């Protein structure tokens, strides 16, 4: 391992550590108390983002459960660099929000198409008009519900101007790019999926209102891994679209295998090149948020994380060359697990022979044979075929999981795949 790799991995470990997070939180709270300031939560609402519709409903409860000043900002959609496959993202967000609404108990009535620009402008104007009113929350929820149900009529008499300008500027100043984002004390929380982290933090500093419910508004769903009966007949196939440069793929690895094993499914590994190696940008703002988000998710899941040796470029290519061979040896998953663990939690340089040898042997494979695979290029055809298939089913990023006609994006949605597997075993 080079000195540079060692230093970078140790810096990453420090940045993503629980100790750094706790120290930053303590510093923030001490300064807040010194100034006599109240707890302040900023929420950035993109009105045509369905995740925002769910977040509004959750925040209507949140504002009553916690003694905080909740500031709502209206923002526009993310820039192109943050949404490289915008049309696919828009379509998937509605589908995913419908599933998430059912899981969380919130409402999402989707009339089937993305709201038209003139309807969005009307909703924004009505939203701005409601700001500051005593009945803001019921009005905001009514506006959002009508927008998504398709019952909101465009009103040319309403002129909101650039209603998102201030929110866009404040969001950028604080360091983010997406809608449905909550900010408190230097940390970001996305929609209802990450609201439980904010709730836990506020409870830790005594901000919960006396008499508020003890249950979280939406706890992170866990996997059950207990099929109703043993799988019989033809084995289902669980397709796992993965990337060696995706820390979310790393967080999903153990559970992907556990799901397949618990329900008697074949786990089929579908590797694709990382987005940045396919010409899609990943700016520092985006990379930083995802890294810190992975760190807290890893702590929740009790997965080692943080000593990072970024495998972008040659390390990924070397890894895929060996993975194609490892699959032939029946050790594909073992190699994927070993590679991801090494680069995301052990600081192993997969671009060096010493680092790759360590990974190969951890997977139960022989290094002399694996080394012979490094110059081969056949893996590129498989990676491209997997990428094209991913696009055909409406996705572009990883990890993705597909079981028959059910396809979801992200390690947050593995419960959807488990529900589908349970249907096959019921």
Secondary structure, 3 states (H helix, E strand, C coil): CCHHHHHHHHHHHHHCCHHHHHHHHHHHHHHHHHHCCCCEEEEEEECCCHHHHHHHHHHHHHHHHECCEEEEEEECCCCHHHCCCHHHHHHHHHHHHHHHHHHHCCCCCCCCCCCCHHHHHHHHHHHHHHCCCCCHHHHHHHHHHHHHHCCCCCCCCCCCCCCCHHHHHHHHHHCCCCCCEEEECCEEEECCCCHHHHHHHHHHCCCECCCCCCCCCCCCCCCCCCCCCCCCCCCCEEEEEECCCCHHHHHHHHHHHHHHHHCCCEEEEEECCCHHHHCCCCCHHHHHHHHHHHHHHHHHHCCCCCCCCCCCCHHHHHHHHHHHHHHHCCCHHHHHHHHHHHHHHCCCCCCCHHHHHHHHHHCCCCHHHHHCCCCCCCHHHHHHHHHHHHHHCCCCCCCEEEECCEEEECHHHHHHHHHHHHHHHC
